[in-house]
C-alpha cells in the first residue's frame, strides 16, 4: 500500500518497446537495478511494462545497446496531474478553492442543540459551552475532544447528574440528565441495624428502635446495634430501626519512599507546530524551525477533516513541545518519613468511606533498605458501621 502511494506520488509510465530481442532489454534493466512491473509480451518483438518516471534517463544507454524503440502509452501519478492542472490553471484553482471551502465549512461548528434541560440549566450550559469555545463558526479541530467536553460540563454544571456530548456533523448535541431527589419511602420494613465490621463503639444516636450497645463497647461483625423489637415481653412491637452508629476501626498501611528520585517538571516554555497531513505525509503550516530546548516533551493532537459523514485522508495535526527540566531530588530520612506519611494518608482516604474520619495515626515500624524508607503505619478511623438486617416476623 505504501509503495503504491510512493509510485503515484513520484509518477510512473507504461512503456511499449520494440526490439530484435526484447528479453535482453529487460535483463539489462534488472542488472542496472531499474524497477519494472506488470511485464507483458504483446508480440515476438514487442513488450509492455510499467516503470518509475525517475528511471527513464537510466534506460537510454540500454535502448541504444539493444537497438530498441520505445513508446510511452500512458502516464500516471502526481507529476502528470500537476502538469495537466497547470495547463488548466483557472479551472484547477477554482476546483481547489471549492474543495477547500467545502472542507473548511464541514469542519466548523454551525449548530448547538441542548436536550433535556430546564430553562435555568440550559442558560448555565450555554454559558459554560461558550466559555469552552464552542461557538458558531469555530473550527472543530481547535476544540477539545467530545470526552474532554463531557468531563468539563458534567463537573461544572450545577443541577445536572450527567451530560452527554455528541458531535453530529457540524452540530454539537448536549443531552442533560438533571438531578432528582428520590422520594423517601413512607413505610420501612421491620429491621435491625447490625455491625458490618469489628469495632469499638464511638457514638450512637437512636431515632427508632432500642440501642443494645453503648459507647466504648466492643462489637463484632454481625452483632445487633439497634434492635427493631421494642417493648416488654408480653407487649413487644416490631419497628424499622433507625439511627446512626459510628465505630472506631483500625487499619494498617505500608508505603515505600525512595531517598533519591529523578523528576521532570515543565518550565512553562513551549513551541507549537501545525501541520496538514495527507495520509502519512505531514506538511508544516505554522511553527517552522526547530525548538531550542535541551530537554523537551511533545504532545500531539490530530483531527481529520470530514466531508459530511465521510472522513477524508486529510487531517489537521497540532504538536505542542514543552521544555522540561529534569532534576534529582534527595530526601533526608526525616523528609522521606514525612513524605511517606502524606502518601499513605492519601491512599487511606481513598480506601475508607467518604464520611469517615481519621482520628489518629502512628508509625509501627520503619526501616531503610536499598535506598528506600519503608513505613508501616497504624490508623484509627471513625466511620459508620451499620447495615440493615430484616426482621422476619413469625420466626
Residue, then its C-alpha position, 0 to 999 in steps of 0.5 A: x500500500x505504501x509503495x503504491x502511494x510512493x509510485x503515484x506520488x513520484x509518477x510512473x509510465x507504461x512503456x511499449x518497446x520494440x526490439x530484435x530481442x526484447x528479453x535482453x532489454x529487460x535483463x539489462x534493466x534488472x542488472x542496472x537495478x531499474x524497477x519494472x512491473x506488470x511485464x507483458x509480451x504483446x508480440x515476438x518483438x514487442x513488450x509492455x511494462x510499467x516503470x518509475x518516471x525517475x528511471x527513464x534517463x537510466x534506460x537510454x544507454x540500454x535502448x541504444x545497446x539493444x537497438x530498441x524503440x520505445x513508446x510511452x502509452x500512458x502516464x500516471x501519478x502526481x507529476x502528470x496531474x500537476x502538469x495537466x492542472x497547470x495547463x488548466x490553471x483557472x479551472x484547477x484553482x477554482x476546483x481547489x478553492x471549492x474543495x477547500x471551502x467545502x472542507x473548511x465549512x464541514x469542519x466548523x461548528x454551525x449548530x448547538x442543540x441542548x436536550x433535556x434541560x430546564x430553562x435555568x440549566x440550559x442558560x448555565x450550559x450555554x454559558x459554560x459551552x461558550x466559555x469552552x469555545x464552542x461557538x458558531x463558526x469555530x473550527x472543530x479541530x481547535x476544540x477539545x475532544x467530545x470526552x474532554x467536553x463531557x468531563x468539563x460540563x458534567x463537573x461544572x454544571x450545577x443541577x445536572x447528574x450527567x451530560x452527554x456530548x455528541x458531535x453530529x456533523x457540524x452540530x454539537x448535541x448536549x443531552x442533560x440528565x438533571x438531578x432528582x431527589x428520590x422520594x423517601x419511602x413512607x413505610x420501612x420494613x421491620x429491621x435491625x441495624x447490625x455491625x458490618x465490621x469489628x469495632x469499638x463503639x464511638x457514638x450512637x444516636x437512636x431515632x427508632x428502635x432500642x440501642x443494645x450497645x453503648x459507647x466504648x463497647x466492643x462489637x463484632x461483625x454481625x452483632x445487633x446495634x439497634x434492635x427493631x423489637x421494642x417493648x416488654x415481653x408480653x407487649x413487644x412491637x416490631x419497628x424499622x430501626x433507625x439511627x446512626x452508629x459510628x465505630x472506631x476501626x483500625x487499619x494498617x498501611x505500608x508505603x515505600x519512599x525512595x531517598x533519591x528520585x529523578x523528576x521532570x517538571x515543565x518550565x512553562x516554555x513551549x513551541x507549537x507546530x501545525x501541520x496538514x497531513x495527507x495520509x502519512x505525509x505531514x506538511x508544516x503550516x505554522x511553527x517552522x524551525x526547530x525548538x531550542x530546548x535541551x530537554x523537551x516533551x511533545x504532545x500531539x493532537x490530530x483531527x481529520x477533516x470530514x466531508x459530511x459523514x465521510x472522513x477524508x485522508x486529510x487531517x489537521x495535526x497540532x504538536x505542542x513541545x514543552x521544555x522540561x527540566x529534569x532534576x534529582x531530588x534527595x530526601x533526608x530520612x526525616x523528609x522521606x518519613x514525612x513524605x511517606x506519611x502524606x502518601x499513605x494518608x492519601x491512599x487511606x482516604x481513598x480506601x475508607x468511606x467518604x464520611x469517615x474520619x481519621x482520628x489518629x495515626x502512628x508509625x509501627x515500624x520503619x526501616x531503610x533498605x536499598x535506598x528506600x524508607x519503608x513505613x508501616x503505619x497504624x490508623x484509627x478511623x471513625x466511620x459508620x458501621x451499620x447495615x440493615x438486617x430484616x426482621x422476619x416476623x413469625x420466626 
